[in-house]
Amino acid sequence: MTKLKYQMVIQWSDEDDCFLVGFPDFPGQQWRTHGDTYEAAVTNGIEALESLTIAYEAVGDPLPEPTVCSAA
């Protein structure tokens, strides 16, 4: 799979007692997956992002432009 360059936000949730994973570049995708540990959240986030892009491509929707940060 092509190297994806999308932001992945990982944030602890006391309410859910786990790390939540979101992709800000995808509209309507505030929290897409989660993990009990940070490492599990990263792994699940990568899988969710791959699935999300496959779903977009399957229905012919263009992928959103990734937000790119410039380092100084």
N, C-alpha and C positions, 0 to 999 in steps of 0.2 A: 504494500500500500504506500502511496505517496506520503512523504513526511508532512504531517498536518501542523500548521502554525497557528493554532487557535489558543486563546487564553483558557486556562482551566482554573477556576477559583475553588479553593478548598477551605472550608470554614467549619469550625466546631459548633455543634448545636447542643446546648444543655437540654433543650426540650426533647430532642430526638436521641440524645446520648450517643451521638456518632458524628463523624465528619461528613458534611454535605458537599457535593461536587456540582458546580454549575459552569455553564459556557456562555459568557456575556455576549459573544458575537452572534449567537443564535437567538432570534426573537422568541419570546414565550418559553424560554428554557431556563427559568431561574435556578431550579435544583433538578439535576438530571439523574444523579445516582448518589451513593453514599458508601461509607466504609467504617468499620468499628475502629480501625487504626488508620493513621495517616497513610501508611504504605498501601493498605487495602483500598483506600479512597483513590490513590493515584492509579493503581491497577484497574479498578472499576471505572475510573474516569477515562482512561485510555480506551477501554473496551466500549464505553458508552459513546465516546466521540467517533470511533470507527463505525459503530452501528448507526449513529445519527447521520454521518456523511453518506453511508450506503443507502439509507432511507431517502435522503434528499435526491440522490442520483437515480434511485429506482423509480421515482415519480417524475423525474425530469426537472426538478426544481434546481435553480442555480444555488450553489453554496454561497453563504454570505462572505463578504470580504473580511479577512481576519484583521484585527487591530494589531498594528505593529508598533512596538516601542523602539525609540532610537536611544541608544546608550551614548552618553556624553564622552 
